[in-house]
Every structure is written in structure tokens, then in C-alpha cells.
Amino acid sequence: MSFHETGTSVAIALTLVKTLILLVGSFITYFSFKAYRRTRQRALGYLTAGFGLVTLGLVLAGLLYELLGVSLMTGILLESVLMLVGFLIIAYSLYVT
């Protein structure tokens, strides 16, 4: 298997995994939002926002790189910042419960 074929296989696998992360993260965000709407508990609202940011962060670097031509390092930095903020919000939501 040549280097190009290996790179293509990895790119396909990465695309598949990122798509699955987007789907599962979206489901988690959706269900936490439904719980928030039903209960109006502020902590669930924060939890929803946190999961949404983490999910967005996990798929953002590749999208920015592929669709907008942003450098991969800049995309990864933005992805990491969104994930950090999302995790901080999730931690806060658990703290205020």
C-alpha cells in the first residue's frame, strides 16, 4: 500500500469518525435541550450549551480546513478552544446543580 493510499484511507476513516461524533453529539445536545425545556433547570441549560460547544469543536477544524481554507493549525486551535470552553461549561453545570 502506497503512502497516498494510506493517507486516503486515514482521511476516509477520520471523516467517518467525525461524522459519527457530530451525530452522537447532536443527539446528546438535543436530548439535554429537551430535558432543559421540560424542567427549565438552569444547570441543564448550561449542560446543553457545553455539549453543543464540545460537539461543534470536535468537527470544526476539519470543516474550516476543507471548506474555508483555514490553516490546519488554526482550525485545531479553534477546535481546542471551543472544546475547552464547552468542558468548562459542562463542569459549571455540574457544580451549580
C-alpha positions as CSV (number, residue, x, y, z in Angstrom):
1,M,0.0,0.0,0.0
2,S,1.5,3.3,-1.0
3,F,1.7,6.4,1.2
4,H,-1.1,8.1,-0.8
5,E,-3.4,5.2,-0.4
6,T,-2.7,5.1,3.3
7,G,-3.4,8.8,3.6
8,T,-6.7,8.4,1.7
9,S,-7.8,5.6,4.0
10,V,-7.0,7.6,7.1
11,A,-8.9,10.6,5.6
12,I,-11.9,8.5,4.9
13,A,-11.8,6.9,8.4
14,L,-11.4,10.4,10.0
15,T,-14.3,11.7,8.0
16,L,-16.4,8.8,9.2
17,V,-15.5,9.1,12.8
18,K,-16.0,12.9,12.8
19,T,-19.4,12.4,11.2
20,L,-20.4,9.9,13.9
21,I,-19.2,12.3,16.6
22,L,-21.3,15.0,15.1
23,L,-24.4,12.7,15.0
24,V,-23.9,11.4,18.6
25,G,-23.0,14.8,20.0
26,S,-26.1,16.3,18.3
27,F,-28.3,13.7,19.8
28,I,-26.9,14.3,23.3
29,T,-27.3,18.0,22.8
30,Y,-30.8,17.6,21.5
31,F,-31.9,15.4,24.4
32,S,-30.3,17.6,27.0
33,F,-32.1,20.6,25.5
34,K,-35.4,18.7,25.6
35,A,-34.7,18.0,29.3
36,Y,-33.9,21.7,29.9
37,R,-37.2,22.8,28.1
38,R,-39.2,20.3,30.2
39,T,-37.7,21.2,33.6
40,R,-36.3,24.8,33.0
41,Q,-33.4,23.9,35.3
42,R,-30.6,26.3,34.7
43,A,-28.0,23.6,35.1
44,L,-29.5,21.6,32.2
45,G,-29.3,24.7,30.0
46,Y,-25.6,25.0,30.7
47,L,-25.1,21.3,30.1
48,T,-26.8,21.7,26.7
49,A,-24.6,24.6,25.8
50,G,-21.5,22.8,26.9
51,F,-22.3,19.7,24.9
52,G,-23.1,21.8,21.9
53,L,-19.8,23.6,22.0
54,V,-17.8,20.4,22.5
55,T,-19.6,18.8,19.6
56,L,-19.0,21.9,17.4
57,G,-15.4,22.0,18.5
58,L,-14.8,18.3,17.6
59,V,-15.8,18.8,14.0
60,L,-14.8,22.4,13.4
61,A,-11.1,22.1,12.5
62,G,-11.7,19.8,9.5
63,L,-14.5,21.9,8.2
64,L,-12.6,25.1,8.4
65,Y,-9.6,23.4,6.7
66,E,-11.5,21.7,4.0
67,L,-14.2,24.3,3.2
68,L,-12.7,27.7,4.1
69,G,-9.0,27.1,3.5
70,V,-8.1,28.0,7.1
71,S,-4.7,26.5,8.1
72,L,-5.0,23.2,9.9
73,M,-3.1,24.5,13.0
74,T,-5.5,27.5,13.2
75,G,-8.5,25.2,12.9
76,I,-7.2,22.8,15.5
77,L,-6.6,25.8,17.9
78,L,-10.1,27.0,17.4
79,E,-11.4,23.4,17.9
80,S,-9.5,23.1,21.1
81,V,-10.7,26.4,22.5
82,L,-14.3,25.5,21.8
83,M,-13.8,22.2,23.4
84,L,-12.2,23.8,26.5
85,V,-15.0,26.3,26.9
86,G,-17.6,23.5,26.4
87,F,-16.0,21.4,29.1
88,L,-15.8,24.4,31.4
89,I,-19.5,25.0,30.9
90,I,-20.3,21.3,31.5
91,A,-18.2,21.4,34.7
92,Y,-20.0,24.5,35.8
93,S,-23.4,22.9,35.1
94,L,-22.5,20.0,37.4
95,Y,-21.2,22.4,40.0
96,V,-24.4,24.5,40.2
97,T,-26.7,21.5,40.4
